[in-house]
Structures are given as C-alpha cells and as structure tokens.
Amino acid sequence: MAIPGQDMDVQTFFNRNRFSGMQWLTFALCFLVVLLDGFDTAAIGYIAPSLIKEWGVTKPALAPVLSAALFGLAAGALLAGPLADRLGRKRVLTGSVLLFGVACLASAFSRDLTELSVLRFITGVGLGAAMPTAVTLTSEYCPEQRRSLLTNAMFCGFPLGAAFGGFLASWMIPHWGWRSVLELGGYVPLALGVLMLVLLPESVRYLISRNAPVERVQAILRRVSASADQVRRFVLSETRPDAGARQGLGVVFSPEYRVGTLMLWVGYFMGLVVFYALINWMPVLFAEVGLAPQHATLISALFPLGGVGAVFFGWLMDRFNANRIIALGYALTAVSIYAIGQAAGNVGTLVVVVFVAGTIMNTAQSSMPALAAAFYPTSGRATGVAWMLGVGRLGGIAGSFLVAQLSALHLGFSQIFAVVAVPGLIAMAALLIKQASHPDGGGGPSVRGGVSAH
C-alpha cells in the first residue's frame, strides 16, 4: 500500500502489487514481437532448399543470403539500444516491428539472390532493433522476484517462432511455394505494429529517468493499482553499481561494467555461432546424409523448439547464481551438439538428440538477455542488452559462414558437428570469468540513486 503524499520507488510499487492486466498485456505484445522475430529470422534457412532447387544455385552461393539478415540484425541492435535509451522503448519497438514487416513482405517478391540479400538485410535491421527493446521493456515492468522468469518466458517467443516457422514452412512450401512463408512473415508484423501503437505503454522507468511529469507516470501505473494516485512522486532507485552521470554507451563501457560487458558479448557471440550454424544448415546437412527434404526440415525445426526450457532457467536464475546456471547450460550444449554428429545413421535417435540439444542450447542462449537486463542500470539497460545482442549477431554471421567453409573443406557430418560444439565451451568460460569479476552480480557494491518523476 502507498502512503498518501509520500515518495515511492517505482520498483517497490511493482514488487508490492499483483502482476496486473496491463503488465500481462505488455508481456504478451513483447512475446509476439519476439515470436515473429524468431519466425522471420529462421525463415530463410527453411526456404534454402527450395531456393537451391528453383534458382539452381549452390550451397556456398547461399551464404550471403543466409547471413544478410544477420548483418542487419547486428546493425539494428547496435542502433536501437542508444535510441531506446534516448527516445523511449515504445517508439523504437513499434517502429522496428513495422520495418521488418514491410521488408519481409517485400522480400517475398525477390527476383534473384542479390535483391533477396538486400531485402533480408533491411528485414534484419528491424528484427535486430525489436528484440533487445522488447527484452528491456518487459524487464522494466517485472517485479524483482520474478524478473528473470518472466523475461525468459517472453524471450522463449524467439525459439518458438523459429520452430513454428519450420513446421509451417514444411506445410506451406509444397502448397504455395517458398514465397508464401515470407508473405506471412510480413503481413502479421504489420498488423501487430498497429496494435502496439494503440495498446503498448511506455516504460515508466524510462519516463522517470527522463524526469517526466508525475501525472504521466501515474496515468500508466494506476492500471497496475489505483494506489498510484496517492503517491506524491515516483523515484527510480538503482541497485546496480553507480556509473556516475553516464548514459547509454557511457554506462556499458564504464570501468564498473567493462569486464562484464565483454564477457556477455563473448558468451552471446559463441552461442549464436552454434545457433545459426545449425538453424541455417541443418536442413541441408540432414538432406545430404539421406533424409527426405521434408523430413530434414521437420527434424531441424525441433532444434529451436527446445528454447521453452528457458522458463525453468529463469526460475533458477531468480533463486541461484545466474552466471553459473547459464555457464552449465553452455557446457551441456557442447556435449549435446557433438552427439548430433554421432546420430546420423538412426532417424529415431537423431530426432531425440536434436530436440535435447535444442532444449539445452536455446535454454542457455535465451537466458542471456535477462542476465544482461539485470546487469545494467536503467540509464544503460537498453544499450547494454542491445549491444550484447548486436555484437552477438556477428557470431550468427560467423556461424553461417563456418558451416559453408567446413563443407568446402569436405569435412564429414560428424566432424562438422564436433567443430560447432566448441563455441559452447568458450561461452561457458566467458560467464565464469564474468562471475569471478562481478561476484555480486553487478560488479561492485550496490548503490541507490535519486531520479524521480515530478
């Protein structure tokens, strides 16, 4: 309960009140954004066999198309973080959803690889900007005791969207061709963007950090509890290390956060080397060892589906050391990816191993944005999350080219998966170094600051 006429920390307000319909709405809209992000990101991998057949191109020739969106994803994330810390979460998130919707729809009408590559890059810019902003907004509306659980649950939309894309593609392509997958990936985000313009609230933590009028903050928070009207002023107290008056990149690169920032980048980079190496190339690799193209696509779609395990990791992260929990996930990722390479001769075993590997790998990877959101203060949170995702996207680019290069070197099926397993071990080491450098989880003694809505 709020004491009439008193100041109140906005996080305390969220902690004391039940998770409201407005917060569930914010969660649902962000979940749908990330779901569509996963669908549109993975779509190109699922239509790759059709492109090879229809356009008569080779596997190496597809590498630029497969990686074009990843370059865009990196650019979009690097731009979105500072913009969201300056302009607000809602504007950047809604604009990015509309951008990737338009670009994905346009890519369905591509006439050659060059045109498709350009449009996939533009799609990637929107996708890259949307994901970290959705993570930041969700995190900033969560009570502390459930922040990792809810943020991870929201981020599960990405692997679910990628898996859903595989199941849909296996059904849609035989009926309507590969272009239908991209059309669907364009129309749905455009409809969602219009809904977000009307329904999505701005982050109150952002508003308070920008000294917004208290009436504007109360108008949003009374949708959580009517007691918001009794508060004279909402303040923003931080429990992360003080980075002085810095904002955005100044926080991310400050001495208090520098080592943790670098280790988050390394961990996320290596995780995406694994993810994109497999999501883009598994259908082709499985087809090469004798699986029918439709079966290869369906089995590959099991890999991103396993990301729902991040909900369990979120529960663990709210109760135990988050760095060590995710590091263990990456160690098990390395073992399970190696196991895929040993299961080529048995379809039943391959199905099980791919699903288990996907569950472990995507659980660890999907937990990283929540880890980053908890690591940074409000003044640098959007930038910190976005730059981890943006730099990590370079790992996705590397993963796409890695398998193409390994194939060019004539490595066998099991050898390719053995090489792809190694980045999991590197990601594990990075998080253990982050934990050693920031044993309190934030990098130094906790402080509370004084930003308010007035």
Secondary structure as UniProt FT lines:
FT   TURN            4..5
FT   STRAND          7..9
FT   HELIX           10..16
FT   HELIX           21..55
FT   HELIX           59..87
FT   HELIX           89..107
FT   TURN            108..109
FT   HELIX           113..140
FT   HELIX           144..146
FT   HELIX           147..155
FT   HELIX           157..176
FT   HELIX           179..199
FT   HELIX           204..209
FT   TURN            210..211
FT   HELIX           214..221
FT   TURN            222..224
FT   HELIX           226..230
FT   STRAND          233..236
FT   TURN            244..245
FT   HELIX           249..252
FT   TURN            255..257
FT   HELIX           258..288
FT   TURN            289..290
FT   HELIX           293..305
FT   HELIX           306..309
FT   HELIX           310..317
FT   TURN            318..319
FT   HELIX           322..340
FT   TURN            341..342
FT   TURN            344..345
FT   HELIX           347..375
FT   HELIX           378..408
FT   TURN            409..410
FT   HELIX           413..437
FT   TURN            439..440
FT   STRAND          451..452
//
